[in-house]
Amino acid sequence: MAQRTTPPRLLPWTRDDGAPCYLLTDDPHSRLSLLADDVEEEMLAAAGKLLADTDPLPGPEADRRELCGLAAGLRAALCDIRRIAVSRGERLPEPCDHGATQKSGDGKTHCASCRQQLHL
């Protein structure tokens, strides 16, 4: 059996009970990996829209209901963005100290010295 080369990926959704979901694959182009990428992009876009919609922030005339709704939306977006950041951070390769990178014929980026694939 082949040795895994990438850590499990934290997916941008949870199980029904709120527990995290992980994907075990070395193929960043698998159907489920691409679906997770799309969901992450939708979450990032929704957070960007929420930020745009809250600029400027409601003034002192805003009622409690409006402020609570805004706070709930911002909290949900922040949770999504944190989950994406954790997922992407966990998949970063251990750094090598060589510095120089190059692209191979298949379009993947590697360290020019040790040939470690870099997932950018």
Residue pairs with C-beta under 8 A, 6 or more apart in sequence:
4 24
4 26
5 26
5 117
6 25
6 26
6 28
6 91
6 119
7 90
7 91
8 22
8 23
8 24
8 90
9 22
9 23
9 24
9 25
9 33
9 36
9 87
9 90
9 91
10 20
10 21
10 22
10 83
10 86
10 87
10 90
11 20
11 21
11 22
11 23
11 36
11 39
11 87
12 36
12 39
12 40
12 43
12 80
12 83
12 84
12 87
13 21
13 39
14 20
14 21
15 21
23 30
23 32
23 33
23 36
25 32
25 33
27 33
28 119
40 84
40 87
43 77
43 80
43 81
43 84
44 81
44 84
46 77
46 80
47 77
47 78
47 80
47 81
50 73
50 74
50 77
51 77
54 70
54 74
57 70
58 66
58 67
58 70
91 119
92 119
93 116
93 117
93 118
93 119
96 111
96 113
96 114
96 116
98 111
98 112
98 113
98 114
100 111
100 112
100 113
101 109
101 110
101 111
101 112
101 118
102 109
102 110
102 112
103 109
103 110
104 110
108 117
109 117
109 118
109 120
110 116
110 117
110 118
111 118
